[in-house]
Amino acid sequence: MSIQNLKKFEPLRFFSLTPPRKKCLLYFLCERWYNSGEVFAKGAARVLHYLSSLLDRSYWWQEFKSFFRRGDLVLLALCLMLSAFGILFQYSVNSYRSAGPMRYVIIQTGATVLGVLVYAAVSAIDLEFLSEHRAMLTVFSVGMLLLLVPFGVDYSSGNTSWIELPLLPFAIQPAEVIKISYILVTASVMNSHQNRISSIPSVLHVAAHLVLLVGLNLLLSRDWGVSLIFVFIFLVMTFTGGVRLIWFAVGAGATVLGFPLLWSRLGTRQQNRILVLFDESIDPQGLNERYQLNHALKSLTGGGLTGQGLFNGNRTQVGALPSQHTDFVFSAIGEELGYVGCALVALMLLLIVARVVWVGVHSKDYMRRLVCFGSAAALAFQVLVNIGMNIGLVPIIGLTLPLVSYGGSSVVSIYAMLGLVSGVHARPAPRTHERYIQPPR
């Protein structure tokens, strides 16, 4: 095969657009190794081709320029506006601390800057490459969760869902990171079963990945809140992917039958967190299960229509609201900016979710649509649950408000997930005429 043909039929495509290169020896090795048919040789060819892309400076410059032409700048602008408000409000809700709020502001700002860079970088990645390597993504997800064994910390929440690494200024929640890989793997698996998506092997294949990650996360971290996000992503992606409704009926029936066993596995504190929404006899003094909820409602309703003013909340400025910079930041917004501020924040989040759905609807590719719908499901569920926690409609399960609550790993992972959506906006359909390797079936 000539060098000209090799440039046209590259055996590897890590990024969506790789410029022609004149590394004749590199192309020769890739072509010989890949065509040898051996698994190891194929892997070596993939790695070699990827490294050649990393060394090509013109490629990065071309991708950087193409991001501003093809990337979803509307989605990025919406996220940046909400992040800017989140940084400003983190300054307000952390002002009561003796050390000042700047540590939280700096970390949140740094995470936002890093998130934007990750957003642009992920936008350049070809989803077909990720689909081809879904086994590696699964191994990555399991590996991230296993880090909870040696590095997991509790933070007095009852959930060992965070890891602290020596060189990072903030802790990482592995479940936040693997949401992205879970969406990608689920979309890839459903894409491989697209023509028989409702068959028993297909449904079991899709469900197996959910059971693996949710089961491992519950075993190692005992974090039910994040685990429910995975379940909601699964339901939305399978529904929009065309799985027959009979399977949802089967799942609902299995849930009802298994509920007594599931309920018995919950601790007394977790059970009371759910029952407190319906039974007024539980913690009537508001010292245990009702403590956080009562303080959240007092702050949320204390601001009235327009609020007490930024940096002027009676409760937030003295730190009287528990977790006011994370789980209950929405109640703090209600106190300082009133119902108007809460409505504007909710509207911004709604616009972000709607934009993600819009990109998915306008994509011509099955897998790309699923990636968008899965990302929208993750954001929407987290928003609904967090706001529901603050107004007393949903049990308190420790989910934060996206891009507003404090959390470096959360901010970066959200930008990375939305970077996938930006990539779909840039490439709404696969470029099969440019690909030599097809996704595994």
N, C-alpha and C positions, 0 to 999 in steps of 0.2 A: 504494500500500500504506500502510495506516495505521500510526501509531506503535505501537499495541498489537500489530499483526501483526509489525512489525519486531522488537519485543522477543521475540516467540515464535520467529520464524524469523530469527535473526541470521545474516548471511552469513559470519561468521567465528566460530570457537570456538578460541581459543588455549588456554584453560584448561578444565578439566572442568566448571566451574560459574561462569557469569558473572552477577552480579546485575543486575536491570533498572536501566537508567539513563535519565535524562531529557534526554540530549543529543540533541535532535531533529535539529539540523543535521548532527551526526555520523552518526546513523543514515540520514539522507537521502542524504548523500554516499556512504556505504558501499553503500547499496542501488542508487543510480544507477550508480556506478562498476562495481560487480560485475556488474550486469545488462547492462552495455554489451557484454560479450562480448570485449573486448580484453584481451590478456594483461597489458599494462602497467596498465590500469585495475583488473584483478583484483588485481594485486600491490599497487597503491596502497590498495585497499580493505582488504586484509589488514593492511598496515602500520598504516593509520589505526585500524582496529579494535583491533589489539594495543596501540597507544599509548593508546587510551582506557581499556583495561583497566589499564595501568600507572598511570594517573592516578587511578584509582578507589580511594580509601583503604578504603572499606567492603569492597571485594572482597578486599583483602589480609587484613583482619581476619577476614573470613568464612573464607578459606582457612586461616588460621592456626588458627582454632578447629576447623575440620573435620579438620585433620590429626590432632589428638588424639582425634577420634572415629572416624575411618575409616582413618588411616594404620597401617602395620604397626609398632606399638610393640614387639611381641615381637622382631622382627628387629632393630630399633634397639637394644633393650636388650642383646641378644646381642653386637652389634657394639661397643657402648660398654664392656661388660665386657672383651672381648678387647683393645680399644684402651687401656683403663686399665692392663691388665697389660703391654701393649707399651710404654707410656710409662714405667712403673716399671722394666721390664727395660732400656730404653734408658739409663736413669740408671746401671744397674749395669754394662752392657758398655762404657760410655763413661767410666767413672770413672778409668780409667788415664791419660787424656789430660791433658797439662800445663795446658790451658786449662779443664779440668773438663767435666762432661757437660751443663751447663745449656743450651748452645746447641742440642744435639740434643733435649733434653727440651722446650724452648720451641717449637721448630719442629714437633715431633711433636704437641705439645698444641694448638698453633695450627691445624695441619692437621686435627686431629680436630674441633675446634670448628667450623671452616669446613666440614668434611665433614658435620657434623650439620645445619647450616643448608642446605647444598646438598641433603641428603637430604630435608628437609622441603619445599624449593622444588620439587625434581624430582617429588616425590609429587603436587604440584598440577597438573603439566603433563598435558594430554590427549594420549595416545598417538596419537589420530587426527590431531591437528595435525602431530605429528612424522612420521607416515606420509605425509601429504600433501606434506611438504617433504623427502622423502628425497634429492632431487637436491641440495638445499642442504647436507644432512648429508654427502653424498659430497664436495662441493666443500670443505667444512670439513675433512674428514679428509685430503684431498690437500694442502690448504693447511698443515695442522699438520705433515705430514711434510716439506713443502718448506722449513719453517723450519729443518730440520736443515742445509740448505746454507749459510746465512750464520751461524747461531748454534750449530751442533752442536759438542759437546765430547766427548772420549774418556774421560777419567778413567782412563787406563791399562788399560782393559778390552779394547781392540781393537775396540770397537763405538762408533760415533759416534751414540749413541741418546739423547743428552740435549741440551737447549738451555738456555742461561743468558740470562735477560733482566735488564736492569739493575735494575728495581724490585722483583724478587722475591727473597726470602731463600733460596730453594731452587731447584734446577734442575727442569726439567719433562721428562718422558719422553713425547713425543707419542704413541707407540704405546699408552701406558696410557690416554690420554684418548680416542683414537679407537676403542678397544675398545667403548665405549658406543655411538658412532654406528654402528659396524659391526653390532652386535647389532640396533639399531633398523632399519637399512636392510635387513639380511637378513630380518628378520621382516616388514617391509613388502612386500618383493619376493615372498616366499613367500606372503604373504596375498593378494597380487594374482593369484597363480597357483594359488590353493588348490584349485580344482576340476580342475586339470590339472598337478599339482605334479611328476609324473614324466615329463612330456613333454620332448622334446629342447629346445625353446626355453626352457621354464621352468628346467630344470637349468642350461643355459648362462647364463641371466640371473642366477641365484643365484651360480654359480661365477665369473662375470665380476668381481663386486665383490671376491671373495676374491683373485683373481689380481691385480687392480689394486693393492690395499692391501699384500698380502704382497710382491709384486714391487717396489713402490716402497720399502717399508720395507727390504728386503734390499739394494736398490741404494744407498740413501742412508745406512743405518746399519750394515748387515752384522750385524744382531742376529737370529740364528736362534732364540733362546729365545722372544722375544716373538712372532715370526712363527708359531711352532708353536702358540701360544695361539689365534691366529685360525683355524688349520687345525682345531684341536680343537673350537672353537665351531661352525665350519661343519659338521663331521661330526655333532655332537650335534643341532644345530638341524634339519639335513636328515633325520636319522634319526627324530627325534621328530615332525617335520613330515609324515611319511608318504611320503618319497621311496622308491621301490622298491629292494630290496636289489641288484638287478642293477646299478644305478649305482654302488654301493659296490664291487662286484666289478670293474667297469670301472676305477674309480679305483685300486683296489689293483693291478690289472694294469698300469696306466699308471705307477704309482709304481715297481713292480719293473723295468719296462723302462727307466725314466728314471733309476734309481738310479746306474748307473755314471757317467752324465754329472753327476749331482748330486754324487756323491762326489769326482769330479775337480775340481769347483769349490770344494771345501773346502780350506782351507790345511792345512799339515802339523800345525800346532798343534791345529786343530779336529779333524782325523782322529785324532790321538793321544788327545785327550780322550775320544773314544768307544772306541777300541781298548784304552785302559788298563784298562777294566773287565773285559776278557777276556784280555788278554795281559800276563802278569807280567813279561815281559822288557822292557817299556817303562818307562823311568825307574825302575830298581830302587833307586836311591839316594834317591828321593823328593825330588828337587830341582826338578823341572819340573812335568810333568803330574800327578804324585801328591802334590805338595806340599800343596795345599789339602785334598785328600781325607784325607791322613794326619793332618793337624792336626785336621780336623773329627772324625774317628773317635776320636782320642785324647781330645778334649774331651767328646764324646758319651758315651763309655764310662767316662770318669774320674769321673763323678758317682754311678755305681752306681744303687741303687734310689731313694734320696731326695735325692741330690745333696750337694754340699759346703756348701750354704747360699747364700742370696742375698747378693750382694756379697762372696762368699768363694771364688769359683772360682780355682783355682791358675793357670790359663792365661788366663782371660778378664780377670782383674783386672790382668794385666800386658800385655794386648794381644797375646798369643802366637798367638791364633786369627785367621787372615786374614778380613777382612770379617765380623767377628763381630757387627756391628750391622745387617748387611743380609743377604747371601746365607746366612751360616752362623749366624744367630741361634738356629736350632733346636739346633745342637750346643752353643752356649753355655747354652741352657736345660737341656740334658741334664747339663752339668757342674755347674751351680749348683742345679738343682732335681731332677735325676735322671730316671729313667724315669717316675716319677709325674708330674712337671711336664710332661714331653713328652706323656704320655698325656692330661693335662687340656687342654693347648693343642690337641692334635689333636681331642679331643672337642668343644671349643668351635667349631672350624672346621667339623667335621662337622655340628654342630647348625645353623650358619648356612647351609650348603649345603642341608641337609635342609629348612630352613624355606623357602628360595627355591623348592625343588622342590615343596613342599606348596602354596605360593601358586599356582604354575603349574598344578598338577593340579586345583585347585579353581576355576580361572578357566574361564568358559564361552566365551571368545573365542579363536579360533585364534592371532591375532597376539600377544595378551597371553601365552598359554602359551609361545609361542616366545621371547618376551623373557625370561621367567623361566628357561626351560631354557638359553638362551644365557648368561645371567648365572651360573647354577649351573655350567655347563661351564667358564667362564672361571675362577671361583674354585677349582673342584675340580682342574683341570689344574695351576694354579699351586701349590696345596697339595701335590699328589702329587709334582710334579717337585721342589719345594724340599726336601721331606722325603727324597725319593729321592736327591737330591744329597748330603744330609748323612749318609746311611747307606751311600752307595756303590753304589746300584742304578741311578742315572741319571747320565748325563754332566753335568758342571758347565756349565750354560748361562746362569747369571746371573739366575734368577728368584727373587724374594724371597717371604717368608712374609707373606700378606695381614694387614694391620692390626697386625702384630707387628714386622716389619722396619722400619728407618728409611726414610722416604721421604715427603715431603710430597705430591707429585703422585700417588703411588700411593694414599695414604690418602684423599685427596679424591675421586679417580676411583672408588675402590671404593664409597665412600658414595654417590656420584652414581649409579652403576650399581644399587646396592641401592635407591636412591630410586625408580627405575623399578619395581622389584618392589613397593615399598610403594604406588605408584600403582595397580598391578594389584590389590593387596589392597583398596584403597579403591574401585576401580571394576572388578570382575572381568568385566564385560561392557560393550560399547559402548552409549552412550546415543543410539541412532540417532534416537529421537523428538525429541531436542533439537538435532540437527544439520541443517544446511541443505546443506552441501557434503559429498559423499561422497569417500572416498579415491580417487585416480586408479587406473584399472584398465588 
